[in-house]
């Protein structure tokens, strides 16, 4: 049993290590494309701060919007818990939800 747990632990650690080398700027789905070809919108979190959001129909992408100093941007672009902008542009897959 200890050998099995050791092998399982090595597999998990190895899998997590491999995640560091993945290029996160590229969509890896069956409709793979560079994310720069999609348009981002802004989602405002409950505290009023901005996050870049992209929805390509099957997957969604979210990244906190930061200023040059690494501080969160809270622009007031929309009310809290609201998404705004053309974040679904560039997708040929309809949103199923």
DSSP file (Angstrom, degrees, kcal/mol; ACC not computed):
  #  RESIDUE AA STRUCTURE BP1 BP2  ACC     N-H-->O    O-->H-N    N-H-->O    O-->H-N    TCO  KAPPA ALPHA  PHI   PSI    X-CA   Y-CA   Z-CA
    1    1 A X     >        0   0    0      0, 0.0     4,-2.3     0, 0.0     5,-0.2   0.000 360.0 360.0 360.0 -39.4    0.0    0.0    0.0
    2    2 A X  H  >  +     0   0    0      1,-0.2     4,-2.4     2,-0.2     5,-0.2   0.893 360.0  52.4 -62.7 -38.5    2.9    2.4    0.8
    3    3 A X  H  > S+     0   0    0      2,-0.2     4,-2.4     1,-0.2    -1,-0.2   0.914 108.7  50.0 -62.9 -42.5    4.4    1.7   -2.6
    4    4 A X  H  > S+     0   0    0      1,-0.2     4,-2.6     2,-0.2    -2,-0.2   0.920 111.2  48.4 -62.0 -44.6    1.1    2.6   -4.3
    5    5 A X  H  X S+     0   0    0     -4,-2.3     4,-2.5     1,-0.2    -1,-0.2   0.889 111.4  51.0 -63.5 -39.2    0.8    5.9   -2.3
    6    6 A X  H  X S+     0   0    0     -4,-2.4     4,-2.2     2,-0.2    -2,-0.2   0.914 111.7  46.3 -64.2 -43.3    4.3    6.8   -3.2
    7    7 A X  H  X S+     0   0    0     -4,-2.4     4,-2.3     2,-0.2    -2,-0.2   0.909 112.7  50.6 -65.3 -42.1    3.7    6.1   -6.9
    8    8 A X  H  X S+     0   0    0     -4,-2.6     4,-2.3     1,-0.2    -2,-0.2   0.912 109.9  50.2 -62.0 -43.0    0.5    8.1   -6.8
    9    9 A X  H  X S+     0   0    0     -4,-2.5     4,-2.6     1,-0.2     5,-0.2   0.911 110.4  49.5 -62.5 -43.0    2.2   11.0   -5.1
   10   10 A X  H  X S+     0   0    0     -4,-2.2     4,-2.7     1,-0.2    -1,-0.2   0.893 110.2  51.2 -62.3 -40.3    5.0   11.0   -7.7
   11   11 A X  H  X S+     0   0    0     -4,-2.3     4,-2.2     2,-0.2    -2,-0.2   0.910 111.9  46.5 -64.2 -42.3    2.4   11.0  -10.5
   12   12 A X  H  X S+     0   0    0     -4,-2.3     4,-2.3     2,-0.2    -2,-0.2   0.939 114.5  46.3 -66.1 -46.9    0.5   14.0   -9.0
   13   13 A X  H  X S+     0   0    0     -4,-2.6     4,-2.2     1,-0.2    -2,-0.2   0.912 113.5  49.8 -62.7 -42.9    3.7   16.0   -8.4
   14   14 A X  H  X S+     0   0    0     -4,-2.7     4,-1.8    -5,-0.2    -1,-0.2   0.890 110.2  50.9 -62.4 -39.7    4.9   15.2  -11.9
   15   15 A X  H  X S+     0   0    0     -4,-2.2     4,-0.9    -5,-0.2    -2,-0.2   0.894 110.7  47.9 -65.5 -40.1    1.6   16.2  -13.4
   16   16 A X  H  X S+     0   0    0     -4,-2.3     4,-0.6     1,-0.2     3,-0.4   0.864 109.1  53.9 -69.1 -35.5    1.6   19.5  -11.5
   17   17 A X  H >< S+     0   0    0     -4,-2.2     3,-1.1     1,-0.2     4,-0.4   0.890 104.0  55.7 -64.4 -39.0    5.2   20.2  -12.6
   18   18 A X  H >< S+     0   0    0     -4,-1.8     3,-1.1     1,-0.2    -1,-0.2   0.780  95.2  68.5 -65.1 -26.2    4.2   19.7  -16.3
   19   19 A X  H >< S+     0   0    0     -4,-0.9     3,-1.3    -3,-0.4    -1,-0.2   0.793  87.6  66.3 -64.3 -28.3    1.5   22.4  -15.9
   20   20 A X  T << S+     0   0    0     -3,-1.1    -1,-0.2    -4,-0.6    -2,-0.2   0.769  97.1  54.6 -64.4 -25.3    4.1   25.1  -15.6
   21   21 A X  T <  S+     0   0    0     -3,-1.1     2,-0.4    -4,-0.4    -1,-0.2   0.361  80.5 111.8 -94.4   5.0    5.3   24.6  -19.1
   22   22 A X  S <  S-     0   0    0     -3,-1.3     2,-0.8    -4,-0.1    -3,-0.0  -0.656  71.2-125.5 -83.9 130.7    1.9   25.1  -20.8
   23   23 A X    >   -     0   0    0     -2,-0.4     3,-1.0     1,-0.2    -2,-0.1  -0.661  23.2-168.4 -74.3 109.6    1.5   28.2  -23.0
   24   24 A X  T 3  S+     0   0    0     -2,-0.8    -1,-0.2     1,-0.2     4,-0.0   0.347  74.7  75.2 -86.9   7.0   -1.6   29.8  -21.5
   25   25 A X  T 3  S+     0   0    0      2,-0.1    10,-2.3     9,-0.0     2,-0.4   0.437  87.6  72.9 -93.5   0.5   -2.0   32.3  -24.3
   26   26 A X  B <  S-A   34   0A   0     -3,-1.0     2,-0.4     8,-0.2     8,-0.2  -0.956  80.0-128.7-121.3 132.2   -3.3   29.6  -26.6
   27   27 A X        -     0   0    0      6,-2.6     6,-0.3    -2,-0.4    -2,-0.1  -0.625  18.6-166.9 -72.1 129.3   -6.7   27.9  -26.6
   28   28 A X        +     0   0    0     -2,-0.4     4,-0.1     4,-0.2    -1,-0.1   0.297  48.2 109.8-105.1   8.5   -6.1   24.2  -26.6
   29   29 A X  S >  S-     0   0    0      2,-0.1     3,-1.4     4,-0.1    -2,-0.0  -0.030  91.8 -86.1 -74.2-176.6   -9.7   23.0  -27.4
   30   30 A X  T 3  S+     0   0    0      1,-0.3    -1,-0.1     2,-0.0    -3,-0.0   0.705 133.5  51.0 -66.3 -17.9  -10.9   21.5  -30.7
   31   31 A X  T 3  S+     0   0    0      2,-0.1    -1,-0.3     0, 0.0    -2,-0.1  -0.187  90.6 178.9-105.4  38.9  -11.5   25.1  -31.9
   32   32 A X    <   +     0   0    0     -3,-1.4     2,-0.3    -4,-0.1    -4,-0.2  -0.037  10.2 147.0 -52.3 137.0   -7.9   26.1  -30.9
   33   33 A X        -     0   0    0     -6,-0.3    -6,-2.6     5,-0.0     2,-0.3  -0.970  54.6 -84.1-161.2 161.3   -6.8   29.6  -31.6
   34   34 A X  B >   -A   26   0A   0     -2,-0.3     3,-2.1    -8,-0.2    -8,-0.2  -0.581  37.4-131.9 -71.2 133.6   -4.5   32.3  -30.1
   35   35 A X  G >  S+     0   0    0    -10,-2.3     3,-1.7    -2,-0.3    -1,-0.1   0.716 101.3  73.7 -63.5 -19.5   -6.4   34.2  -27.5
   36   36 A X  G 3  S+     0   0    0    -11,-0.4    -1,-0.3     1,-0.3     4,-0.1   0.659  86.0  65.8 -68.5 -12.8   -5.3   37.5  -29.0
   37   37 A X  G <  S+     0   0    0     -3,-2.1    -1,-0.3     2,-0.1     2,-0.2   0.588  93.8  74.0 -82.3  -9.6   -7.7   36.8  -31.8
   38   38 A X  S <  S-     0   0    0     -3,-1.7     2,-0.4    -4,-0.2    52,-0.2  -0.682  83.8-119.9-101.2 157.3  -10.7   37.1  -29.4
   39   39 A X        -     0   0    0     50,-1.1    16,-0.3    47,-0.3     2,-0.3  -0.812  23.8-141.7 -99.0 136.0  -12.0   40.3  -27.8
   40   40 A X        -     0   0    0     -2,-0.4    46,-0.4    14,-0.1    14,-0.2  -0.703  14.4-169.7 -95.6 146.5  -12.0   40.8  -24.1
   41   41 A X  E     -B   53   0B   0     12,-2.9    12,-1.9    -2,-0.3     2,-0.4  -0.475  27.1-102.4-112.5-168.9  -14.7   42.4  -22.0
   42   42 A X  E     -BC  52  84B   0     42,-2.7    42,-2.9    10,-0.2     2,-0.5  -0.982  21.8-164.9-124.5 130.1  -14.7   43.4  -18.4
   43   43 A X  E     -BC  51  83B   0      8,-2.8     8,-1.5    -2,-0.4     2,-0.6  -0.958  15.9-145.7-106.8 131.0  -16.3   41.6  -15.5
   44   44 A X  E     -BC  50  82B   0     38,-2.7    37,-2.3    -2,-0.5    38,-0.7  -0.869  16.1-140.5 -99.5 121.8  -16.6   43.7  -12.3
   45   45 A X    >   -     0   0    0      4,-2.8     3,-2.2    -2,-0.6    37,-0.1  -0.155  33.6 -90.4 -74.9 173.6  -16.2   41.6   -9.2
   46   46 A X  T 3  S+     0   0    0      1,-0.3    34,-0.1    34,-0.2    -1,-0.1   0.733 127.8  54.3 -59.6 -22.6  -18.3   42.1   -6.0
   47   47 A X  T 3  S-     0   0    0      2,-0.1    -1,-0.3    33,-0.0    33,-0.0   0.491 121.6-105.7 -89.4  -2.5  -15.7   44.6   -4.6
   48   48 A X  S <  S+     0   0    0     -3,-2.2    28,-0.6     1,-0.3     2,-0.3   0.551  74.7 134.7  94.5   9.1  -15.9   46.7   -7.8
   49   49 A X        -     0   0    0     25,-0.2    -4,-2.8    26,-0.1    -1,-0.3  -0.671  52.7-113.3 -97.6 151.7  -12.6   45.7   -9.3
   50   50 A X  E     -B   44   0B   0     23,-3.4    15,-2.0    -2,-0.3     2,-0.3  -0.482  26.6-175.8 -87.5 147.5  -12.1   44.8  -13.0
   51   51 A X  E     -BD  43  64B   0     -8,-1.5    -8,-2.8    13,-0.3    13,-0.3  -0.995  29.1-120.6-137.0 135.7  -11.2   41.5  -14.6
   52   52 A X  E     -BD  42  63B   0     11,-3.2    11,-2.2    -2,-0.3     2,-0.4  -0.582  36.6-169.8 -71.1 137.1  -10.6   40.8  -18.3
   53   53 A X  E     +BD  41  62B   0    -12,-1.9   -12,-2.9    -2,-0.3     2,-0.4  -0.997  15.0 180.0-135.8 137.2  -13.1   38.2  -19.5
   54   54 A X  E     - D   0  61B   0      7,-2.3     7,-2.9    -2,-0.4     2,-0.5  -0.999   4.7-171.0-133.6 135.9  -13.3   36.2  -22.8
   55   55 A X  E     + D   0  60B   0     32,-2.6     5,-0.2    -2,-0.4    36,-0.1  -0.967   8.8 178.0-128.0 114.6  -16.0   33.6  -23.7
   56   56 A X        -     0   0    0      3,-2.2    37,-0.4    -2,-0.5    36,-0.2   0.227  59.3 -98.4-101.4  16.2  -15.4   31.5  -26.8
   57   57 A X  S    S+     0   0    0      2,-0.4    39,-0.5     1,-0.1     3,-0.1  -0.203 116.3  38.3 101.4 -42.6  -18.6   29.5  -26.4
   58   58 A X  S    S+     0   0    0      1,-0.2     2,-0.3    -2,-0.1    -1,-0.1   0.740 120.5  31.0-106.4 -36.5  -17.0   26.4  -24.8
   59   59 A X        -     0   0    0      2,-0.0    -3,-2.2   -30,-0.0    -2,-0.4  -0.844  64.9-150.2-123.3 158.1  -14.4   27.9  -22.5
   60   60 A X  E     -D   55   0B   0     -2,-0.3     2,-0.4    -5,-0.2    -5,-0.2  -0.951   5.2-156.4-127.4 151.6  -14.1   31.0  -20.6
   61   61 A X  E     -D   54   0B   0     -7,-2.9    -7,-2.3    -2,-0.4     2,-0.4  -0.984  10.8-179.1-129.8 138.4  -11.0   33.0  -19.6
   62   62 A X  E     +D   53   0B   0     -2,-0.4     2,-0.3    -9,-0.2    -9,-0.2  -1.000   5.6 169.3-141.1 134.7  -10.6   35.4  -16.7
   63   63 A X  E     -D   52   0B   0    -11,-2.2   -11,-3.2    -2,-0.4     2,-0.1  -0.985  38.0-110.2-146.1 133.9   -7.6   37.5  -15.6
   64   64 A X  E     -D   51   0B   0     -2,-0.3     2,-0.6   -13,-0.3   -13,-0.3  -0.395  32.9-122.9 -64.5 137.8   -7.5   40.3  -13.0
   65   65 A X        -     0   0    0    -15,-2.0     8,-2.4     8,-0.2     2,-0.3  -0.733  37.4-176.2 -84.2 121.3   -7.0   43.7  -14.6
   66   66 A X  B     -E   72   0C   0     -2,-0.6     6,-0.2     6,-0.2     2,-0.1  -0.873  20.8-128.6-121.2 151.1   -3.9   45.3  -13.0
   67   67 A X    >   -     0   0    0      4,-2.8     3,-2.0    -2,-0.3     6,-0.1  -0.231  47.8 -83.2 -83.8-176.6   -2.2   48.6  -13.4
   68   68 A X  T 3  S+     0   0    0      1,-0.3    -1,-0.1     2,-0.1    -2,-0.0   0.754 130.9  52.5 -61.2 -24.8    1.6   49.1  -14.2
   69   69 A X  T 3  S-     0   0    0      2,-0.1    -1,-0.3     3,-0.0     3,-0.1   0.379 120.7-105.7 -93.5   4.0    2.4   48.7  -10.5
   70   70 A X  S <  S+     0   0    0     -3,-2.0     2,-0.3     1,-0.3    -2,-0.1   0.589  75.9 136.2  84.2  10.9    0.5   45.4  -10.2
   71   71 A X        -     0   0    0      1,-0.1    -4,-2.8     0, 0.0    -1,-0.3  -0.677  62.7 -96.7 -91.2 147.2   -2.4   46.9   -8.2
   72   72 A X  B     -E   66   0C   0     -2,-0.3     2,-0.5    -6,-0.2    -6,-0.2  -0.297  32.3-130.1 -60.9 142.4   -6.0   46.0   -9.1
   73   73 A X        -     0   0    0     -8,-2.4   -23,-3.4   -23,-0.3     2,-0.4  -0.855  24.2-179.7 -94.5 125.4   -7.9   48.4  -11.4
   74   74 A X        +     0   0    0     -2,-0.5   -25,-0.2   -25,-0.3   -30,-0.0  -0.754  14.2 161.4-124.1  80.6  -11.3   49.3  -10.1
   75   75 A X        -     0   0    0     -2,-0.4    -1,-0.1     1,-0.1   -26,-0.1   0.666  48.9-124.1 -82.6 -19.3  -12.6   51.6  -12.8
   76   76 A X        +     0   0    0    -28,-0.6   -27,-0.1     2,-0.1     3,-0.1   0.745  58.6 148.4  77.8  23.1  -16.3   51.7  -12.2
   77   77 A X  S    S-     0   0    0    -29,-0.2     2,-0.3     1,-0.1   -35,-0.0   0.742  72.6  -5.5 -62.8 -23.8  -16.9   50.5  -15.8
   78   78 A X  S    S-     0   0    0    -30,-0.1    -2,-0.1     4,-0.1    -1,-0.1  -0.965  90.6 -77.7-159.8 165.6  -20.0   48.7  -14.6
   79   79 A X    >   -     0   0    0     -2,-0.3     3,-0.8     1,-0.1   -35,-0.3  -0.311  68.0 -76.8 -65.6 157.2  -21.9   47.8  -11.4
   80   80 A X  T 3  S+     0   0    0      1,-0.2   -34,-0.2   -34,-0.1   -35,-0.2  -0.193 118.2  23.1 -54.1 147.8  -20.5   45.0   -9.3
   81   81 A X  T 3  S+     0   0    0    -37,-2.3     2,-0.4     1,-0.2    -1,-0.2   0.788  98.8 122.7  63.8  31.8  -21.2   41.4  -10.6
   82   82 A X  E <   -C   44   0B   0     -3,-0.8   -38,-2.7   -38,-0.7     2,-0.4  -0.970  51.0-150.6-125.6 139.1  -21.7   42.7  -14.1
   83   83 A X  E     +C   43   0B   0     -2,-0.4     2,-0.3   -40,-0.2   -40,-0.3  -0.890  22.5 177.3-104.0 138.9  -19.9   41.7  -17.4
   84   84 A X  E     +C   42   0B   0    -42,-2.9   -42,-2.7    -2,-0.4     2,-0.1  -0.956  32.0  43.3-139.2 156.6  -19.6   44.4  -20.1
   85   85 A X  S    S-     0   0    0     -2,-0.3     2,-0.8   -44,-0.2   -44,-0.2  -0.390  96.4 -57.3 101.2 179.6  -18.1   44.6  -23.5
   86   86 A X    >   +     0   0    0    -46,-0.4     3,-1.8     1,-0.2   -47,-0.3  -0.364  69.9 146.8 -96.7  54.1  -17.9   42.3  -26.5
   87   87 A X  T 3   +     0   0    0     -2,-0.8   -32,-2.6     1,-0.3    -1,-0.2   0.542  69.3  56.3 -71.2  -6.6  -16.3   39.4  -24.7
   88   88 A X  T >  S+     0   0    0     -3,-0.2     3,-1.2   -34,-0.2    -1,-0.3   0.372  80.8 119.7-101.4   2.9  -18.1   36.9  -26.9
   89   89 A X  T <   +     0   0    0     -3,-1.8   -50,-1.1     1,-0.2   -34,-0.1  -0.390  66.9  31.5 -68.8 143.5  -16.8   38.3  -30.2
   90   90 A X  T 3  S+     0   0    0      1,-0.3     2,-0.4   -52,-0.2    -1,-0.2   0.406  91.0 118.7  92.0  -1.6  -14.7   36.1  -32.4
   91   91 A X    <   -     0   0    0     -3,-1.2    -1,-0.3   -36,-0.1   -34,-0.1  -0.807  41.9-174.0-100.5 137.6  -16.5   32.9  -31.4
   92   92 A X        +     0   0    0     -2,-0.4     2,-0.5   -36,-0.2    -1,-0.1   0.394  66.5  87.9-103.4   0.6  -18.5   30.8  -33.8
   93   93 A X  S    S-     0   0    0    -37,-0.4    -2,-0.1     1,-0.0     2,-0.1  -0.880  79.0-128.1-102.2 124.9  -19.9   28.5  -31.1
   94   94 A X        -     0   0    0     -2,-0.5     2,-0.5     1,-0.1    -2,-0.1  -0.372  27.5-104.7 -69.6 150.2  -23.1   29.7  -29.5
   95   95 A X        -     0   0    0      1,-0.1    -1,-0.1   -40,-0.1   -37,-0.1  -0.652  29.1-159.8 -73.9 121.2  -23.3   29.9  -25.7
   96   96 A X              0   0    0    -39,-0.5    -1,-0.1    -2,-0.5   -38,-0.1   0.544 360.0 360.0 -83.9  -7.3  -25.3   26.9  -24.6
   97   97 A X              0   0    0      0, 0.0    -1,-0.2     0, 0.0    -2,-0.1   0.439 360.0 360.0-101.6 360.0  -26.3   28.3  -21.2
